[in-house]
Amino acid sequence: MSTDNAATFDCPECDVTAPSTSVPYDSLGYVVCPVCGYAATPEAAETPGVDRSPSAGD
């Protein structure tokens, strides 16, 4: 018995689920939602309110 589980993209902004083969990518290779245009960039993945500045001891 064979089971095929296709990879999917789940948009965190508009909750659309699409096959990963139909989702476009930007010039840097980050996924872009085909419905709302959400781009999964490192800036979008950061947690708001977290200070990422280097400490004085670094």
C-alpha positions as CSV (number, residue, x, y, z in Angstrom):
1,M,0.0,0.0,0.0
2,S,1.5,3.3,-1.1
3,T,0.8,6.7,0.5
4,D,1.7,9.9,-1.2
5,N,2.0,13.0,1.0
6,A,2.5,16.0,-1.1
7,A,4.3,18.9,0.4
8,T,2.1,22.0,1.1
9,F,2.6,25.6,1.9
10,D,0.5,26.9,4.8
11,C,0.3,30.8,4.9
12,P,0.4,32.2,8.4
13,E,-1.3,35.4,7.2
14,C,-4.4,34.2,5.3
15,D,-4.5,30.5,6.3
16,V,-4.4,29.3,2.7
17,T,-3.0,25.8,2.0
18,A,-1.5,25.2,-1.4
19,P,0.7,22.6,-3.0
20,S,4.3,23.6,-2.7
21,T,4.9,23.1,-6.4
22,S,2.4,25.9,-7.2
23,V,3.8,28.5,-4.8
24,P,6.1,31.2,-6.2
25,Y,9.5,32.2,-4.7
26,D,11.1,35.7,-4.7
27,S,14.6,36.4,-6.2
28,L,16.3,35.4,-2.9
29,G,14.4,32.0,-2.7
30,Y,11.8,33.0,-0.1
31,V,8.3,31.6,-0.5
32,V,5.5,34.1,-1.5
33,C,1.9,33.3,-0.8
34,P,-0.1,33.1,-4.1
35,V,-3.2,34.6,-2.4
36,C,-2.2,37.4,-0.1
37,G,1.5,38.0,-1.2
38,Y,2.9,37.2,2.3
39,A,6.7,36.7,1.9
40,A,8.4,34.4,4.3
41,T,11.6,36.5,4.8
42,P,13.8,36.5,7.9
43,E,12.2,39.8,8.9
44,A,8.7,38.2,8.9
45,A,10.0,35.4,11.1
46,E,11.4,37.6,13.9
47,T,9.4,37.9,17.1
48,P,8.2,41.5,17.7
49,G,9.6,43.1,20.8
50,V,12.8,41.0,20.9
51,D,16.0,43.1,21.1
52,R,18.6,41.4,18.9
53,S,21.4,44.0,19.5
54,P,24.7,42.6,20.5
55,S,25.6,42.7,24.2
56,A,28.5,44.8,25.5
57,G,30.5,41.7,26.2
58,D,30.4,40.4,22.5
